Amino acid sequence: MARHKIFAMEFAKVYPLYIQKAERKNRTKADVDQIICWLTGYDQAGLQQQLELRNDFESFFAQAPAMHPNASLIRGVVCGVRVEEIDDPLMQKIRYLDKLIDELAKGKKIEKILRQ
């Protein structure tokens, strides 16, 4: 089976798009960073290092300290696909992040987004 193009895409190229999406809805870069760190286990320094290394999504998630145990509670549709039904573990992680950023941009409270 062919690898998805997004796996090889640089996380650092998509990251500003996440921020733009959030800022268009009066959310902040800090909100985006909090969501990314919650999901992946990176601290702020670790996230910054990943951006500087310009790692692709595959490396970004492979090097993540630990996916949050509540990530499996993320439900919903991204790009017409239910995130809880995605078979490929890497694609599911990418779509989890997309879903969380979508929720942020829709004005959902951080506590709800972080499944607390």
Buried (B, 14 or more C-beta within 10 A) or exposed (E): EEEBEBBEBBBBEBBEEBBEBBBEEEBEBEBBBBBBBBBBEBEEEBBEEBBEBEBBBBBBBEBBEEBBEEBEEBEBEBEEEEBBEBEEEBBBBBBBBBBBBBBBBEEEEBEEBBBE
